[in-house]
């Protein structure tokens, strides 16, 4: 497996900036602008397409598919199924973000059916979402917010990774990425990130950009979480609050260089 080093993350960023992979997002209304701008700032090419009539064709053009049904509805769930089925046929990497899993039975059951029918390359969510998706009896969520720490979800994440075969990323104060036989810790980030709507969803979108150029799903998820966390640290140094933090975060993603990654990266590969 690829080690989580500044050199490897920077190589992946370079591939994204050179190839500008198309990342097909079936994502919620709240975060479309945020996720599209995050992808553009890093160097990827976003498209937001959720019509049942076109998602199959759009997947054929994309380097990765990101599914985020935060504003879930039956038509969007059907579109996600069609897109995930097509991605599986084409071996296109899929990132699945189980927004609000555990909040309602419809949401949780729909997510569970999708990921077991078409196992994604990467699942990224907060602790409560991952625990609910794994069927943990103690899982509870506050709308789309977690009521547990990322460490609380390690057992559930390992179970999901073992069941579905991809990488499972639990985001929080410390991000954990778990695959079969591997675990990575990322400790980058800043508390202001929790004050901006959609940065978790942006993390999933960035996982899609990395998955388009990095075949190892654990390495792809780790790179995305590290880059976003580092950009958050850079932005926080000059921001006066959530508003200025948001635009400075986009600037930091755009200006990110190898030296900054080397200087700030806080990652550990736990074997």
C-alpha positions as CSV (number, residue, x, y, z in Angstrom):
1,X,0.0,0.0,0.0
2,X,1.1,3.6,-0.7
3,X,2.4,5.3,2.4
4,X,0.8,8.5,3.6
5,X,3.8,10.9,3.0
6,X,4.0,14.5,1.8
7,X,5.7,13.3,-1.3
8,X,3.0,10.9,-2.3
9,X,0.2,13.4,-1.5
10,X,1.9,16.0,-3.6
11,X,2.3,13.6,-6.5
12,X,-1.4,13.0,-6.4
13,X,-2.1,16.8,-6.3
14,X,0.1,17.2,-9.3
15,X,-1.8,14.5,-11.2
16,X,-5.1,16.2,-10.4
17,X,-3.8,19.6,-11.6
18,X,-2.4,18.2,-14.8
19,X,-5.3,16.0,-15.8
20,X,-8.2,17.9,-14.2
21,X,-10.3,14.8,-13.8
22,X,-14.1,15.1,-14.2
23,X,-15.7,14.4,-10.8
24,X,-19.4,13.6,-11.2
25,X,-21.3,14.6,-8.1
26,X,-24.8,13.5,-7.2
27,X,-24.9,15.8,-4.2
28,X,-27.3,17.8,-2.1
29,X,-28.6,21.3,-2.7
30,X,-27.0,22.8,0.4
31,X,-23.4,22.1,-0.7
32,X,-23.3,22.1,-4.5
33,X,-21.5,25.5,-4.7
34,X,-19.1,24.7,-1.9
35,X,-18.0,21.3,-3.3
36,X,-17.8,22.6,-6.9
37,X,-15.5,25.4,-5.8
38,X,-13.3,23.1,-3.6
39,X,-12.8,20.8,-6.6
40,X,-12.0,23.7,-8.9
41,X,-9.6,25.3,-6.4
42,X,-7.6,22.1,-6.1
43,X,-7.6,21.6,-9.9
44,X,-10.3,19.0,-10.6
45,X,-13.3,19.5,-12.9
46,X,-16.7,19.2,-11.1
47,X,-20.1,18.4,-12.6
48,X,-23.4,18.2,-10.7
49,X,-25.8,15.9,-12.4
50,X,-28.6,14.0,-10.8
51,X,-31.3,13.5,-13.5
52,X,-32.1,9.8,-13.9
53,X,-32.1,10.4,-17.7
54,X,-28.4,11.4,-17.9
55,X,-26.4,10.0,-15.0
56,X,-25.4,6.8,-16.8
57,X,-23.9,8.7,-19.6
58,X,-22.3,11.2,-17.3
59,X,-20.6,8.4,-15.3
60,X,-19.0,7.3,-18.6
61,X,-17.3,10.7,-18.9
62,X,-16.1,10.9,-15.3
63,X,-12.9,9.9,-13.5
64,X,-14.9,9.4,-10.3
65,X,-18.4,9.4,-9.0
66,X,-19.4,11.0,-5.7
67,X,-22.8,10.2,-4.2
68,X,-24.1,12.4,-1.4
69,X,-27.9,12.2,-0.8
70,X,-28.0,14.8,2.0
71,X,-31.3,16.2,0.6
72,X,-32.6,12.8,-0.2
73,X,-35.6,12.1,-2.3
74,X,-36.9,9.0,-4.2
75,X,-35.8,10.3,-7.6
76,X,-32.3,11.1,-6.4
77,X,-32.0,7.7,-4.8
78,X,-33.0,6.1,-8.1
79,X,-30.5,8.2,-9.9
80,X,-27.8,7.2,-7.4
81,X,-28.6,3.5,-8.0
82,X,-28.3,3.9,-11.8
83,X,-25.0,5.9,-11.5
84,X,-23.4,3.4,-9.0
85,X,-24.5,0.5,-11.2
86,X,-22.8,2.1,-14.3
87,X,-19.7,3.0,-12.3
88,X,-19.4,-0.6,-11.2
89,X,-19.6,-1.8,-14.8
90,X,-16.9,0.7,-15.9
91,X,-14.8,0.2,-12.8
92,X,-15.0,3.9,-12.1
93,X,-14.2,4.7,-8.4
94,X,-17.2,5.7,-6.3
95,X,-17.1,7.8,-3.1
96,X,-20.2,7.5,-0.9
97,X,-21.1,10.1,1.7
98,X,-23.9,8.8,4.1
99,X,-25.1,12.3,5.1
100,X,-27.4,12.0,8.2
101,X,-27.4,8.2,8.3
102,X,-29.1,7.3,11.5
103,X,-31.5,10.3,11.5
104,X,-34.3,8.5,9.8
105,X,-35.0,4.9,8.8
106,X,-35.7,5.8,5.2
107,X,-32.3,7.6,4.9
108,X,-30.4,4.9,6.6
109,X,-32.1,2.0,4.8
110,X,-31.6,3.6,1.4
111,X,-27.9,4.2,2.0
112,X,-27.4,0.7,3.3
113,X,-29.1,-0.8,0.3
114,X,-27.0,1.3,-2.1
115,X,-23.6,0.5,-0.6
116,X,-24.3,-3.2,-0.2
117,X,-25.6,-3.5,-3.8
118,X,-22.7,-1.5,-5.3
119,X,-19.8,-1.3,-2.8
120,X,-18.0,2.0,-3.2
121,X,-14.3,2.6,-3.3
122,X,-14.5,5.0,-0.4
123,X,-17.1,5.8,2.3
124,X,-16.6,9.1,4.1
125,X,-18.7,10.2,7.0
126,X,-18.7,11.4,10.5
127,X,-18.7,9.0,13.4
128,X,-22.4,8.8,13.9
129,X,-23.0,8.3,10.2
130,X,-20.5,5.5,9.9
131,X,-21.8,3.7,13.0
132,X,-25.4,3.9,11.7
133,X,-24.4,2.7,8.2
134,X,-22.6,-0.3,9.9
135,X,-25.7,-1.0,11.9
136,X,-24.2,-0.1,15.3
137,X,-27.0,-0.2,17.9
138,X,-25.6,2.7,19.8
139,X,-25.4,5.0,16.8
140,X,-27.2,8.3,17.1
141,X,-27.1,11.5,15.1
142,X,-28.2,15.1,15.5
143,X,-29.6,15.8,12.1
144,X,-26.5,15.6,10.0
145,X,-24.1,16.2,12.9
146,X,-22.2,13.6,14.8
147,X,-22.9,12.9,18.5
148,X,-19.8,10.7,18.7
149,X,-16.0,11.2,18.3
150,X,-14.2,9.6,15.3
151,X,-12.4,7.2,17.6
152,X,-15.8,5.8,18.7
153,X,-16.5,4.6,15.2
154,X,-13.3,2.7,14.6
155,X,-14.9,-0.7,15.1
156,X,-17.8,0.1,12.9
157,X,-15.5,1.5,10.2
158,X,-13.3,-1.7,10.3
159,X,-16.5,-3.8,10.0
160,X,-17.7,-1.8,7.0
161,X,-14.3,-2.0,5.3
162,X,-14.2,-5.7,5.9
163,X,-17.7,-6.2,4.6
164,X,-17.5,-4.0,1.5
165,X,-13.9,-4.1,0.6
166,X,-13.0,-0.5,0.1
167,X,-11.8,2.3,2.4
168,X,-13.9,3.8,5.2
169,X,-13.0,7.4,6.3
170,X,-14.3,8.6,9.6
171,X,-13.9,12.4,9.9
172,X,-13.6,14.4,13.1
173,X,-11.0,16.1,15.1
174,X,-8.8,13.3,14.0
175,X,-9.6,11.6,10.7
176,X,-9.2,7.9,10.4
177,X,-9.1,6.0,7.2
178,X,-9.4,2.2,7.4
179,X,-9.0,-0.4,4.8
180,X,-8.4,-4.1,4.9
181,X,-5.2,-4.5,6.9
182,X,-4.4,-0.7,7.1
183,X,-5.3,2.3,9.1
184,X,-4.2,5.9,8.6
185,X,-4.6,8.8,11.0
186,X,-4.8,12.4,9.8
187,X,-4.6,15.1,12.5
188,X,-4.7,18.2,10.3
189,X,-7.6,20.7,10.4
190,X,-8.9,23.6,12.5
191,X,-12.1,24.1,14.6
192,X,-13.4,26.8,12.3
193,X,-14.0,24.0,9.7
194,X,-16.9,22.8,11.8
195,X,-18.5,26.3,11.4
196,X,-18.9,26.1,7.6
197,X,-21.7,24.2,6.0
198,X,-20.6,21.5,3.6
199,X,-16.9,21.1,4.4
200,X,-17.5,17.4,5.2
201,X,-19.2,17.1,1.8
202,X,-16.3,18.9,0.2
203,X,-14.0,16.4,1.8
204,X,-16.0,13.6,0.0
205,X,-15.8,15.5,-3.3
206,X,-12.0,15.8,-2.9
207,X,-11.8,12.1,-2.1
208,X,-13.4,11.7,-5.6
209,X,-10.7,13.9,-7.2
210,X,-7.9,11.9,-5.5
211,X,-9.6,8.5,-6.3
212,X,-9.6,9.5,-10.0
213,X,-5.8,9.6,-10.0
214,X,-4.9,7.3,-7.1
215,X,-6.0,3.6,-7.4
216,X,-5.4,2.8,-3.7
217,X,-8.6,4.0,-1.9
218,X,-6.9,4.4,1.5
219,X,-4.2,6.6,0.0
220,X,-6.8,8.6,-2.0
221,X,-9.0,9.3,1.1
222,X,-5.9,10.1,3.3
223,X,-4.6,12.5,0.7
224,X,-7.9,14.3,0.4
225,X,-8.4,14.6,4.1
226,X,-4.8,15.8,4.6
227,X,-5.1,18.4,1.9
228,X,-8.4,19.8,3.2
229,X,-7.1,19.9,6.8
230,X,-3.9,21.6,5.8
231,X,-5.8,24.2,3.7
232,X,-8.0,24.8,6.8
233,X,-5.0,25.5,8.9
234,X,-3.6,27.9,6.4
235,X,-6.9,29.7,6.1
236,X,-7.4,30.0,9.8
237,X,-4.2,31.9,10.3
238,X,-5.6,34.9,8.4
239,X,-9.4,34.5,8.9
240,X,-11.4,36.6,11.4
241,X,-14.4,34.3,11.4
242,X,-16.3,31.7,9.4
243,X,-17.0,34.1,6.5
244,X,-13.5,35.1,5.7
245,X,-12.4,31.5,6.6
246,X,-14.5,30.1,3.8
247,X,-12.9,32.1,0.9
248,X,-9.4,31.8,2.4
249,X,-9.9,28.0,2.4
250,X,-10.5,28.0,-1.3
251,X,-7.4,30.2,-1.8
252,X,-5.4,27.8,0.3
253,X,-6.5,24.8,-1.8
254,X,-5.5,26.7,-4.9
255,X,-2.2,27.9,-3.6
256,X,-1.2,24.6,-1.9
257,X,2.4,23.5,-2.7
258,X,4.7,20.7,-1.7
259,X,6.5,22.7,0.9
260,X,3.3,23.5,2.8
261,X,2.3,19.9,2.7
262,X,5.7,18.8,4.1
263,X,5.6,21.4,6.8
264,X,2.1,20.9,8.0
265,X,1.3,17.2,7.4
266,X,0.3,15.3,10.5
267,X,-0.3,11.7,9.4
268,X,0.5,8.3,10.7
269,X,0.2,4.9,9.0
270,X,-0.9,2.3,11.6
271,X,-0.3,-1.2,10.4
